[in-house]
Amino acid sequence: MIAGRWVPAWVAPVTLGLSAAGLAVSAYLTLVHYTTTVKLACSTTGVVNCEKVTTSPQSMIAGVPVALLGVVYFVVVGALCVPAAWRSQAPAVRIARIGWMVAGVAMVLHLVYAELFQIDAICLWCTTVHAITVVLFAVVLVAEALAVQAIADPSTG
């Protein structure tokens, strides 16, 4: 038990690493969106067509690029997954972390739907962000479940 709340030692580094990876890809996609000098390293023809996806109407929400929303998402994830946040006993931190993960997966589902059924193309960079988001969601749920189990059965922690 660390400061009254037990979570596995691997959770913070794994979630921070995934957050950093998601932030890097989202930052790259944001950079590509806002500049003409950086070109998207991805296919521009066929089913895998990053340019078609990243320039589609679905790539913006209320005038904000989805890639920039990804940057914001992963910055917040990083803050919610620092070791101090994992040790926090404040229910608001746990609720915010889980809620933020649920919001991320909901956005992934929306974007995958848009790629498959509205845009008729997929972006490998976007798919990477989607996969990172889903893995983060799973890791956070497992960590939270383990923490709850440790509270219920102190002999496990």
C-alpha positions as CSV (number, residue, x, y, z in Angstrom):
1,M,0.0,0.0,0.0
2,I,1.4,3.4,-1.0
3,A,0.0,6.4,0.9
4,G,-3.1,4.5,1.7
5,R,-3.9,3.4,-1.9
6,W,-2.4,0.4,-3.5
7,V,-1.8,0.2,-7.3
8,P,0.7,-2.0,-9.0
9,A,4.1,-0.3,-9.5
10,W,4.0,-0.8,-13.3
11,V,0.8,1.3,-13.7
12,A,2.2,4.8,-13.6
13,P,5.1,4.1,-16.0
14,V,2.9,2.2,-18.5
15,T,0.1,4.8,-18.5
16,L,2.6,7.7,-18.8
17,G,4.4,5.9,-21.6
18,L,1.2,5.3,-23.5
19,S,0.2,8.9,-22.8
20,A,3.5,10.2,-24.2
21,A,3.1,8.0,-27.3
22,G,-0.4,9.2,-27.9
23,L,0.7,12.8,-27.4
24,A,3.5,12.4,-29.9
25,V,1.3,11.0,-32.6
26,S,-1.4,13.6,-31.9
27,A,1.1,16.4,-32.0
28,Y,2.5,15.1,-35.3
29,L,-1.1,15.1,-36.8
30,T,-1.7,18.6,-35.4
31,L,1.6,19.8,-36.9
32,V,0.6,18.4,-40.3
33,H,-2.8,20.0,-40.0
34,Y,-1.5,23.5,-39.4
35,T,1.5,23.5,-41.7
36,T,2.1,23.0,-45.4
37,T,5.8,22.2,-45.1
38,V,5.3,19.0,-43.1
39,K,3.7,16.2,-45.2
40,L,1.8,13.3,-43.8
41,A,3.8,10.1,-44.0
42,C,1.0,7.8,-45.1
43,S,-0.7,6.4,-48.2
44,T,-2.9,8.9,-50.1
45,T,-4.7,6.3,-52.2
46,G,-7.0,3.3,-51.6
47,V,-8.6,2.3,-48.3
48,V,-5.6,3.5,-46.3
49,N,-5.7,7.2,-47.1
50,C,-4.5,9.4,-44.3
51,E,-4.9,12.6,-46.3
52,K,-8.5,11.9,-47.1
53,V,-9.3,11.2,-43.4
54,T,-7.3,14.1,-41.9
55,T,-8.8,16.6,-44.4
56,S,-12.4,15.4,-44.2
57,P,-15.2,17.4,-42.6
58,Q,-15.1,14.8,-39.8
59,S,-11.5,15.8,-38.9
60,M,-12.9,18.9,-37.2
61,I,-15.3,19.3,-34.3
62,A,-16.8,22.8,-33.8
63,G,-13.9,24.2,-35.9
64,V,-11.2,22.5,-33.8
65,P,-9.0,19.8,-35.5
66,V,-9.6,16.4,-33.9
67,A,-5.8,16.0,-33.8
68,L,-5.6,19.1,-31.5
69,L,-8.3,17.5,-29.3
70,G,-6.0,14.5,-29.2
71,V,-3.2,16.6,-27.9
72,V,-5.4,18.0,-25.2
73,Y,-6.7,14.5,-24.3
74,F,-3.2,13.0,-23.9
75,V,-2.0,16.0,-21.8
76,V,-4.9,15.5,-19.4
77,V,-4.3,11.7,-19.4
78,G,-0.7,12.3,-18.5
79,A,-1.7,14.6,-15.6
80,L,-4.2,12.0,-14.4
81,C,-1.6,9.2,-14.6
82,V,1.4,10.7,-12.8
83,P,2.4,8.7,-9.8
84,A,1.0,11.2,-7.4
85,A,-2.4,11.0,-9.1
86,W,-2.3,7.2,-8.9
87,R,-1.5,7.4,-5.1
88,S,-4.2,10.0,-4.5
89,Q,-7.1,8.9,-2.3
90,A,-9.3,11.6,-3.6
91,P,-12.4,10.1,-5.3
92,A,-12.5,13.0,-7.7
93,V,-9.1,11.9,-9.2
94,R,-10.3,8.4,-9.8
95,I,-13.6,9.5,-11.2
96,A,-11.9,12.0,-13.5
97,R,-9.4,9.4,-14.7
98,I,-12.1,6.8,-15.4
99,G,-14.4,9.4,-16.9
100,W,-11.7,10.8,-19.2
101,M,-10.8,7.3,-20.4
102,V,-14.5,6.6,-21.2
103,A,-14.7,9.9,-23.1
104,G,-11.6,8.9,-25.0
105,V,-13.0,5.5,-26.0
106,A,-16.3,7.1,-27.0
107,M,-14.4,9.5,-29.2
108,V,-12.5,6.6,-30.7
109,L,-15.7,4.7,-31.5
110,H,-17.1,7.9,-33.1
111,L,-14.0,8.4,-35.2
112,V,-13.7,4.8,-36.3
113,Y,-17.4,4.9,-37.4
114,A,-16.6,8.1,-39.4
115,E,-13.6,6.5,-41.0
116,L,-15.4,3.3,-42.0
117,F,-18.9,4.6,-42.9
118,Q,-18.6,8.3,-43.8
119,I,-15.1,8.9,-45.1
120,D,-14.6,5.4,-46.6
121,A,-10.9,5.5,-45.7
122,I,-8.7,4.8,-42.7
123,C,-5.7,6.7,-41.4
124,L,-2.9,4.6,-39.9
125,W,-1.7,7.4,-37.7
126,C,-5.3,7.9,-36.4
127,T,-5.6,4.1,-35.9
128,T,-2.4,4.3,-33.8
129,V,-4.0,6.9,-31.6
130,H,-7.2,4.9,-31.4
131,A,-5.3,1.8,-30.3
132,I,-3.3,3.7,-27.7
133,T,-6.5,5.1,-26.3
134,V,-8.1,1.7,-26.0
135,V,-5.1,0.2,-24.4
136,L,-4.9,3.1,-21.9
137,F,-8.5,2.5,-21.1
138,A,-7.9,-1.2,-20.4
139,V,-4.8,-0.5,-18.3
140,V,-6.6,2.1,-16.2
141,L,-9.6,-0.2,-15.7
142,V,-7.4,-3.1,-14.6
143,A,-5.4,-0.8,-12.3
144,E,-8.6,0.6,-10.7
145,A,-10.0,-2.9,-10.3
146,L,-6.8,-4.1,-8.6
147,A,-6.9,-1.1,-6.3
148,V,-10.5,-1.8,-5.4
149,Q,-9.6,-5.5,-4.8
150,A,-6.7,-4.4,-2.6
151,I,-9.1,-2.3,-0.5
152,A,-11.5,-5.2,-0.2
153,D,-8.8,-7.7,0.6
154,P,-5.8,-6.0,2.1
155,S,-3.8,-9.3,2.0
156,T,-3.5,-8.8,-1.9
157,G,-1.6,-5.5,-1.7
